[in-house]
Amino acid sequence: MKTLLITGGCGFIGANFVRLLLETRPNLKLVVLDKMTYAARRDNLPEQHPNLEVVIGDIANLELMRHLVTSQQVDTIVNFAAETHVDQSILNPFVFSQTNVIGTHVLLEVAREHKLRFHQISTDEVYGTIEGDHHSLESDILAPRSPYSASKAAGDQLVQSYFVTYGLQTTITRGSNNVGAYQFLEKVVPLFTTNAMLDLPLPVYGDGLQMRDYTHVSDHCTGILTVLERGTIGEIYNVGAGQEITNMAMLEVLLETVGKPRSLIRHVTDRAGHDRRYSVSVKKLEALGWKAQYQPKEAVAAAAKWYFEHPEYWQPVRESSSFQAYYNRQYAKRLEVKV
Ligand SMILES: NC(=O)c1ccc[n+]([C@@H]2O[C@H](COP(=O)([O-])OP(=O)(O)OC[C@H]3O[C@@H](n4cnc5c(N)ncnc54)[C@H](O)[C@@H]3O)[C@@H](O)[C@H]2O)c1
């Protein structure tokens, strides 16, 4: 592994992963390819670094991907690029198939042509809602329930098919709900932290008792790196804290961190098809020597603290007309209705 093509590297997790590699793997050359959608920010990455090049482009552009891989002598693709927000996938589902399915397929094809190592960043949402006290295993049947998770599951299936059919050197990680620095404000922890700081209501979907394994993004990134360096080819690894809390518990931690009252919580109409519980077993990844450093409540507190301390990062986004249009579309009506 010498030159990595990191797609989606100007987004939340991709940028944290690039920063981790720049700090800990000085011999690697990193080429970031990003379409710069609304979720991306160039300033999520260092402005300049001798080991880093940033290219704007779409993973679904086959000719561009071919050109990039040859001109940069890429030997490994790590695919973070995706449309990632479930609520957006309910409002505008088609772009999710275009990037998460077609885009992934284009990258696999280029990886096959050039015999590259390929790592896919997937999600625990592909397992669907988890009943009882089961913890999802990598071998579980996939049961996605939103356009987002369905498109990610399709991407995973394509990756597995390229391993089986062509012997492509693939691995997949399935991360649970990530929190931390540089996350776009539509996602729940930055949204609710910044709402609380602005004394705005926190629109909680339904009863707020959905269970989520909140994982610090730094744990996710070390998990991905562990699999890239020590994972078995053809295998899938879950990445998470390995335990869940309710969304209400997440809110309590967040409000306490920024010193705001519970009276800001407003229960609103639930998300359509909202999965009740996600839970992953991380034993397979732990067997490679990786361990999460943050429990879910610690991860949420650390993330909320980061937004509390960095208003210069999020204030311009909150004030932008595109974010306000999305926020109103998603929450204005919900906040009017008493549930
Ligand atoms: N955020 C989470 O909690 C979480 C959990 C598990 C897995 N994941 C997965 O991790 C990956 C990264 O998620 P994130 O939270 O950083 O998302 P994000 O939305 O913050 O970033 C996604 C990035 O991909 C880029 N992108 C989108 N379409 C593209 C295209 N066609 N070509 C090139 N770039 C494109 C965007 O511009 C953006 O920079 C995704 O694959 C997601 O499914 C996310």
Ligand as a Chemical Component Dictionary entry (heavy atoms), coordinates in Angstrom:
data_LIG
# 
_chem_comp.id                   LIG 
_chem_comp.type                 NON-POLYMER 
_chem_comp.pdbx_formal_charge   0 
_chem_comp.three_letter_code    LIG 
# 
loop_
_chem_comp_atom.comp_id 
_chem_comp_atom.atom_id 
_chem_comp_atom.alt_atom_id 
_chem_comp_atom.type_symbol 
_chem_comp_atom.charge 
_chem_comp_atom.model_Cartn_x 
_chem_comp_atom.model_Cartn_y 
_chem_comp_atom.model_Cartn_z 
_chem_comp_atom.pdbx_ordinal 
LIG N1  N1  N 0  -21.859 9.099  9.210  1  
LIG C1  C1  C 0  -22.065 7.909  9.718  2  
LIG O1  O1  O 0  -22.522 7.789  10.855 3  
LIG C2  C2  C 0  -21.679 6.664  8.940  4  
LIG C3  C3  C 0  -21.721 5.442  9.596  5  
LIG C4  C4  C 0  -21.318 4.297  8.910  6  
LIG C5  C5  C 0  -20.918 4.375  7.599  7  
LIG N2  N2  N 1  -20.913 5.582  6.965  8  
LIG C6  C6  C 0  -20.419 5.616  5.572  9  
LIG O2  O2  O 0  -19.195 6.329  5.605  10 
LIG C7  C7  C 0  -19.004 7.006  4.360  11 
LIG C8  C8  C 0  -18.741 8.469  4.626  12 
LIG O3  O3  O 0  -19.847 9.013  5.346  13 
LIG P1  P1  P 0  -19.825 10.488 5.932  14 
LIG O4  O4  O 0  -20.655 10.505 7.133  15 
LIG O5  O5  O -1 -18.438 10.982 5.968  16 
LIG O6  O6  O 0  -20.621 11.240 4.766  17 
LIG P2  P2  P 0  -20.579 12.735 4.243  18 
LIG O7  O7  O 0  -21.900 12.963 3.620  19 
LIG O8  O8  O 0  -20.088 13.657 5.296  20 
LIG O9  O9  O 0  -19.443 12.676 3.119  21 
LIG C9  C9  C 0  -19.629 12.024 1.896  22 
LIG C10 C10 C 0  -18.646 12.599 0.915  23 
LIG O10 O10 O 0  -18.786 11.914 -0.330 24 
LIG C11 C11 C 0  -18.754 12.883 -1.376 25 
LIG N3  N3  N 0  -19.491 12.379 -2.534 26 
LIG C12 C12 C 0  -20.834 12.173 -2.622 27 
LIG N4  N4  N 0  -21.133 11.706 -3.853 28 
LIG C13 C13 C 0  -19.974 11.608 -4.534 29 
LIG C14 C14 C 0  -19.628 11.175 -5.840 30 
LIG N5  N5  N 0  -20.579 10.757 -6.703 31 
LIG N6  N6  N 0  -18.331 11.195 -6.216 32 
LIG C15 C15 C 0  -17.368 11.632 -5.363 33 
LIG N7  N7  N 0  -17.637 12.057 -4.115 34 
LIG C16 C16 C 0  -18.921 12.040 -3.703 35 
LIG C17 C17 C 0  -19.400 14.118 -0.779 36 
LIG O11 O11 O 0  -19.074 15.298 -1.497 37 
LIG C18 C18 C 0  -18.850 14.095 0.635  38 
LIG O12 O12 O 0  -17.616 14.758 0.736  39 
LIG C19 C19 C 0  -20.257 6.753  3.547  40 
LIG O13 O13 O 0  -20.000 5.706  2.638  41 
LIG C20 C20 C 0  -21.297 6.316  4.570  42 
LIG O14 O14 O 0  -22.255 5.465  4.004  43 
LIG C21 C21 C 0  -21.294 6.738  7.604  44 
# 
loop_
_chem_comp_bond.comp_id 
_chem_comp_bond.atom_id_1 
_chem_comp_bond.atom_id_2 
_chem_comp_bond.value_order 
_chem_comp_bond.pdbx_ordinal 
LIG N1  C1  SING 1  
LIG C1  O1  DOUB 2  
LIG C1  C2  SING 3  
LIG C2  C3  SING 4  
LIG C2  C21 DOUB 5  
LIG C3  C4  DOUB 6  
LIG C4  C5  SING 7  
LIG C5  N2  DOUB 8  
LIG N2  C6  SING 9  
LIG N2  C21 SING 10 
LIG C6  O2  SING 11 
LIG C6  C20 SING 12 
LIG O2  C7  SING 13 
LIG C7  C8  SING 14 
LIG C7  C19 SING 15 
LIG C8  O3  SING 16 
LIG O3  P1  SING 17 
LIG P1  O4  DOUB 18 
LIG P1  O5  SING 19 
LIG P1  O6  SING 20 
LIG O6  P2  SING 21 
LIG P2  O7  DOUB 22 
LIG P2  O8  SING 23 
LIG P2  O9  SING 24 
LIG O9  C9  SING 25 
LIG C9  C10 SING 26 
LIG C10 O10 SING 27 
LIG C10 C18 SING 28 
LIG O10 C11 SING 29 
LIG C11 N3  SING 30 
LIG C11 C17 SING 31 
LIG N3  C12 SING 32 
LIG N3  C16 SING 33 
LIG C12 N4  DOUB 34 
LIG N4  C13 SING 35 
LIG C13 C14 SING 36 
LIG C13 C16 DOUB 37 
LIG C14 N5  SING 38 
LIG C14 N6  DOUB 39 
LIG N6  C15 SING 40 
LIG C15 N7  DOUB 41 
LIG N7  C16 SING 42 
LIG C17 O11 SING 43 
LIG C17 C18 SING 44 
LIG C18 O12 SING 45 
LIG C19 O13 SING 46 
LIG C19 C20 SING 47 
LIG C20 O14 SING 48 
# 
